[in-house]
């Protein structure tokens, strides 16, 4: 018989052993389950990443593969004709002087040159990869074909990469489903986003979106990781707790800095994030939560961004928002100080048990006091920030309203950019506000503030649809995930694929199909997917592309080369002074849309460019492209060029035009000059009232050059034209315009398709003069044979006064001379001069035309 004490001790010992066994067995069981769920082969998380990578490949296929045949064609790489070609010009220049990217370019906007407002990072990254590729392909500098190929694919790669931050934002905010739906949607959204991320659209816009989305992703991650961080962790040097929030904050700052170095106006989103922080401070105070995590994330990230931007700040730019200036230093560095200050105040108010109303009162007073102090002490900074708030959200007016991308967005544009997803995003924003009220999670507040501000600027300027596309994708992804949960997708809690497949039911499949159909394939006639797949194959190539390339390449090879080197680091002249061009440098006049292709393809210096510079006009009718092109007389056009001139010569030697300028947008020139009236008139036809171009329209300098092919002009001659293109806008209207002129105004124009792009030379002209019977009508004529085989009549008529007549003619009959324009459009023979019944012929040399010499020919 055992002793009771021994029995009790044995029982206790057995109980302890059993307890230890159970305590060791449970973790083993949990560990085994975890291993099963996290198995490398049947893991749902890994499946999500596989799907995400497949979406990335599909996105790149749309942007980078489907347009290949159209972009790489006829030995030409089809970059977008406005800003993209100028980016490539900067890339080539940066390769020569890497890593220096010029911020002043004398090879545009003759005779002043221009400072560049584009950030350097987009150019520097592409130049860097081109140099690396050159080492592998040629062992030295990259070839032109290598540079062009990398440049063309650059936007497609960046556009495809955006799926990753979109996915992780959705995942961080909700779950994998939200991330994957958002990633799929940003892949297929058409319109502005697609067009700016497609092969050949080598512009900083796609980089802006990529870095901004990356920045917001890291901000969201940093905020979530830092939500329990306080200043006590810093005081106690608790680096283990601080490590992860600091890392994510650093990445947020690096992304923010990269964004600012891609888009100088990115300080706007520095303000947007600051507004979010202030709102969240107030929310957290009312909730009784600590706000110190906001100070940690904001201060670290803004300091990093400031450090990245400092090397590019130029003090002479003051507080200007369009150049790297003290504004960027103030917003980043000042923002970091403000975040730290607000957190310290918040910490102290929490310590003293002040409630949210007290903090709201403090914030309101601080903002009001700060604005007053800013207005008084730093009016420049006030004007660059608060003073521009209205401009950001206000639609353009006047000539600026004719910029297609700067006009307010319309319902048709909304459907073309988003489909039904635009309206679904509003529901998602409402859902966000519900979560903000219910949970007060800072990441929801950030997404809501970010989305509302981007929505506001997009409504004012439709171009920002490419920004809002990301917000729509994320918002609809969140909404889609929640709707899937209504379809019982919540039951898929296991991370094991096999377990999930076992739980799969018909309602899960149907709900997924329904959501994908609504966001991607409706309406069927103009769904996002359909619009994207129809638009993407065109790449960045637009109508008239190859005709422009032909004409400007000809100009590069057949006109005098300027002394100004095409690749150089140009020294910016003192403020208010013109660039010291040599006497052999000259300008090329055209509409501002085409300034960059003149620089890039022709290697010539335009008078106006797509920075909306050199346009002139306005209420003062300043000399520029608009006033030149709508001048009603040749003398008026010459006066414009003379006012732009330096070194004792006119401001432009050549004028280039295309059918789009002549037949589609002539009134746009007048809009910029604030004289847009009388260019069209109404006539009665068998089909009722019809609007037709007026005589004022046909009297413009643009019409005299492009429509009438310089017939009757004294100082302008056609020297080359491209092939016709009657299938693009402008070219498809040429014959109608010419027929209208002949029928209504008694003209005798040949109703034919002429060259889509034309090059004209401004010359002094040769004076043909002599004696003729008094009061006799004297006529001079010739036939100009163009390089594409057209025959153009040229003539002038005058009356002999006091027995003397005189003509000034722009065409030489004896051909080009070395070192000057090697024109391939020229007279078929000598000029024919007729006075009464006397007819004589006379030749004019090229030097006669260029030097303004006099050729004597008596008609008595």
SEVO-62035 format. One record per residue (C-alpha): x, y, z. Coordinates in steps of 0.1 Angstrom, whole numbers, plus 5000, padded with zeros to 4 digits. Example, Ala and Ser with C-alpha at 12.3 -4.5 7.8 and 13.67 -1.06 7.14 Angstrom:
SEVO-62035
512349555078;513749895071;
end
This chain:
SEVO-62035
500050005000;501550334989;502050625012;499550915006;502351175004;504150974978;500950924959;500251294958;503751374948;503551124920;500351264908;501751614908;504851494889;502651314863;500551624859;503551844853;504951594828;501551584810;501351964811;504851994796;503951744770;500851924760;502652264760;505252114737;502851924715;500552224708;503252444693;504452144672;500952094659;500552464652;503952454635;502952164614;499752344603;501752654595;504152454575;501252294556;499652634549;502952804540;504152524518;506152644488;503952464463;500352504475;500552854489;497753104481;500153394487;502553264462;499653214437;498853584442;502353684432;502253454402;498953614391;500453964397;503553884376;501253754349;499354084350;502654264347;503554064317;500154134301;500554504308;503954504292;502554314262;499854574257;502254864260;505454734246;504754444222;501454524204;502754864190;506254734179;505454704142;504055064141;506655224163;509755054147;508955114110;510855214079;514055244100;512455514121;511555494158;508155654163;508555874194;505656104203;506056424183;505856674211;507656624244;508956274238;511356374211;512756654232;513256414261;515356204237;517256514227;518056564264;518956194268;521456214239;522956534253;523156384288;524956084274;527656314261;528156484295;526856224320;525556274346;524956644339;521556724325;521257074311;518757304327;519157574300;518857494263;519857744236;518757504209;515157604212;513157934214;515358154192;516658414200;516458374238;516858004245;514957874275;515357734309;514057384313;511457304339;511656924335;513156724363;516456554356;515956194369;513856064340;516656164316;519456054338;518155704343;517555644306;521055794298;522555564324;521055244310;522055354275;525655394286;525555054302;524154904271;526855074250;529554904271;528054564262;527154634225;530054854213;532454864242;532055234244;529355494237;525955354228;524855364191;521855574180;519855264175;520555144210;519555484225;516355484204;515355124213;515855184250;514055514249;511055364231;510655084256;511255304287;507655424291;506255074284;508354924312;507455194337;503855174328;503854794333;505754834366;502955044381;500954724387;503154644416;502654944438;498954944429;498754584441;500554634474;498454944482;495254744477;496754454497;497854674526;494454854527;492254544523;493554214510;495054034480;491854054461;491754434462;495354444451;494954204421;491754364409;493454704411;496554574392;494354424365;492354744361;495454974358;496654734331;493654784309;492555134315;492555334282;492855704274;495355934289;497055664311;497455424282;498655684258;501355804282;502655464290;502855314256;505855234234;507455554221;505755794245;509055874262;507856144285;508156204322;504456154327;504555784332;507555824356;505456074376;502755824381;505155544389;507055734416;503955894430;502255554434;505455404448;505655704472;502055654484;502655274488;505655334511;503755604530;500955364536;503255084547;505355324569;502155454586;500955104593;504354994607;504755304628;501255334643;502455224677;505655424676;506155724700;508955954708;509655734738;511055474714;513555734703;514455844738;514955484749;516855404717;514455114710;515955044676;514254704673;510854874673;512055164652;513854974625;510954874603;509155214604;512355394597;513155174567;509755224552;509855604559;513255614542;511855444511;508855674512;511255974512;513455824484;510255774463;509156124471;512456274462;512456074429;509056204422;510156564427;513156504405;510856374377;508256654380;509256994393;505557074401;505456774424;505557004454;501757004450;501656654464;503856754492;501056984502;498456714497;500356474521;500656764545;496956824544;496356454551;498756464581;496856764596;493456594591;494756274606;496256464636;492756594643;491056264638;493456084661;493056354688;489356314688;489755934690;492255974718;495055804698;498655894697;499756104667;503556074671;503755804644;502756074618;505556294629;508056014626;507055914591;506556264578;509756414592;512056134580;510556114545;510556484539;514156524551;515256254527;513356414498;514856754507;518356604506;517756464471;516356794457;518957034472;521656984445;519257104419;517857414437;518857744421;518558044444;517958284414;514658104408;513358254441;510158074451;509057984416;507157664413;508157584377;511857554385;513757394413;513757684438;513557784474;509957664473;511057304471;513457354500;510757524520;508057264513;510256964521;512457094548;509757314562;507357034561;509656814581;509857084608;506157134609;505456764613;507956734641;506457054658;502856924655;503756594670;505556754699;502556984705;500256684702;502356484727;502156764752;498456814748;497856444753;499956454784;497856744797;494656554788;493456814763;490756674740;490356684702;488457014702;491457184718;493857044692;491457144664;491457494679;495257504681;495657374645;493157634632;494957914650;498357794639;497257774602;495758124603;498758274621;501158094597;499358224566;499358584579;503058564588;503858404555;502058674536;503958954555;507358794559;507758584528;505258714501;507158514474;506558184492;502958284499;502358364462;503958034451;501857824474;498557974487;498458224459;498357944433;495657734448;492957884426;495057834395;495557464402;491857384403;490657634377;490257554340;492357754315;490858024294;491658204261;494458054240;495457814268;492057654265;492957544230;495557304245;493656984242;495056824274;494457134295;490757154288;488157054315;487156684313;483856594297;481556304301;482756154268;486356184281;485456024313;484055714296;487055704272;489455704302;487655494328;484455344315;482055274344;484955264368;484855644372;481455614389;482355304408;485255504423;482855744439;481155454457;484655344469;485355694482;482155674501;483255334515;486555494525;484755764545;482755494563;486055324573;487555654583;484655714606;484455364619;488155264622;490055604618;492855414601;495355674588;495955484556;492255514546;492455894552;495555914530;493955734501;490755954504;492656284505;494956174477;492056064455;489956374461;492756614452;493756424421;490056414411;489756784415;492756874393;491556624367;488156784365;489957114357;492456964332;491656634316;495356554312;495456454349;493256154340;496555964338;497056044375;493555954385;493755624367;495855484396;493355614422;490455464402;492255124400;492955114437;489455234447;487654994424;489954724436;488854784472;485254804462;485554484441;487154294470;484254394493;481754284468;483453954464;483153914502;479353944497;479853654473;481153454502;484853484493;485453544530;485353164535;488753134518;490753194550;493252914545;496552984528;496452634513;495352624476;493952274479;491752374509;490552674490;489652474459;487652234480;485552534493;485052674458;481352714448;479552844418;478753174435;482453244439;483053204401;479953404391;480753694414;484253714401;483153704365;480553974372;483054214387;485654164360;482954204334;481754534349;485054694354;486754574322;484354484295;481354714299;479954894280;480654634253;480954894225;483455104243;484854904273;488154984288;489654654275;488354714240;489455074239;492854974251;493354694227;492254904198;494455204207;497655034219;498854904186;499355254173;501955324200;502955694201;502855744164;500356014153;498956134120;501456294097;504456154116;506456024087;505756324065;507056554093;510156324096;510756334059;510556714057;512656794088;515256534080;515556694046;515957034064;518756894085;520756774055;519957054030;520057384049;523057564064;524157424097;524057664126;527257744145;525657654178;526657294187;523757054190;525256874220;526657114246;526257254281;524957594273;525757894295;522558064306;522658444298;521958694326;518358754334;516658964308;519258914281;519158714249;521558424242;524658534222;523958354190;526358394161;525358544128;525158194113;522558084138;518858134129;515358054139;512657834123;509157964126;506157724131;503357664155;504457574190;503257214187;506157144164;509057314180;510557004196;510556804164;512357094147;515057074174;515256694174;514856594137;516056904119;518757004144;517557364140;516357624165;512557684166;511058014175;508257844195;507957514212;505457294232;506457464265;503857714251;506857954246;507358184217;503658204209;503358574212;499958734207;497758824237;496159164242;499459334232;499859114201;503359044210;505558904182;505558534180;504158234162;500458334165;500958694152;503158574123;500858304111;497658514111;499258824097;497058954069;499959084048;503358974039;504759304053;502959234086;504558894088;507959044080;507559294108;506959014133;510258844122;512159164123;511059224159;512358884168;515558934150;519158984163;522459034146;520859264120;518658984105;515158854109;514258614137;513558324114;515158204082;512657924076;508957854081;507657504084;503957424081;501657124078;498157064066;496857044101;497957404107;496557524074;493157354075;492357254111;493757484137;494257824121;491657984144;493657854173;496458094163;493958374164;492658264198;496158304213;496358654196;492858734210;491658814175;489558504168;486658654148;485758674111;487758374099;484558184090;481258294075;477858144067;476558094032;473157964020;473357634001;470757383988;471257204021;470757514042;473257734060;476857614059;479857754076;482857814053;486257984056;486058354048;488358574028;490058674060;490958314065;492558284031;494258624037;496458494066;500158434062;499558064069;497158044039;499558244017;502257994024;500657654027;497457684006;498657923979;502257783979;503758143981;502258253949;502658623947;504958653977;508158853976;510258714004;509158354009;509658053987;508757683989;511957483991;510757133999;507456944006;506756594019;504456354003;500756424007;498656254034;494956294027;494156034054;495056244084;493356544100;494056854079;495256664049;491756524045;490256874042;492657024017;490656973985;487457094002;489157424012;490557483978;487257413961;485557663985;488057923975;487657863938;483857863939;483158143964;486058383958;486858333921;490158143927;491957913903;493757683928;494557333916;492257113936;494856853945;496656703975;499956883981;502756794005;501456744041;504556914055;506157204037;509357404043;509557774032;512657994032;512458364041;514858554018;515558914009;514458853973;515958973941;514759303927;513859283890;513359643878;513559843847;511760083823;508260013810;505660233792;503960453819;500860313834;501359983817;500359663836;503459453840;503359083850;506058843860;505458473861;507058133863;506157763870;507557613902;508257243900;508257073934;510256773946;507056553945;506256653909;503656923914;503657233891;502757553910;501957883892;503858183905;503058543894;502958903904;501359203888;502259573891;501759903872;504660103858;504860433875;506660723858;507960463833;509460233859;508359903873;509859673900;509359323914;510859143943;511058763936;512058483960;512958203936;516358183918;516258023884;519857913883;519857663911;521357643946;524857743956;527257573980;526757644017;523157764013;519857594010;520057293986;516457333975;514757073953;511757283945;512557543919;511357723888;511257533855;513157813837;513658183836;511058433847;508658573820;508058943822;505159093802;504459463797;501759533771;502659333740;506359303751;507458973766;510958903779;512658643801;515258693828;517258463850;517958533887;520858373905;520758243941;523058523953;520758773938;517958633959;519958583991;521758923990;518759123977;520559223945;518959413917;518559263882;517859513854;515359433826;513859713805;510559643788;510759923762;
end
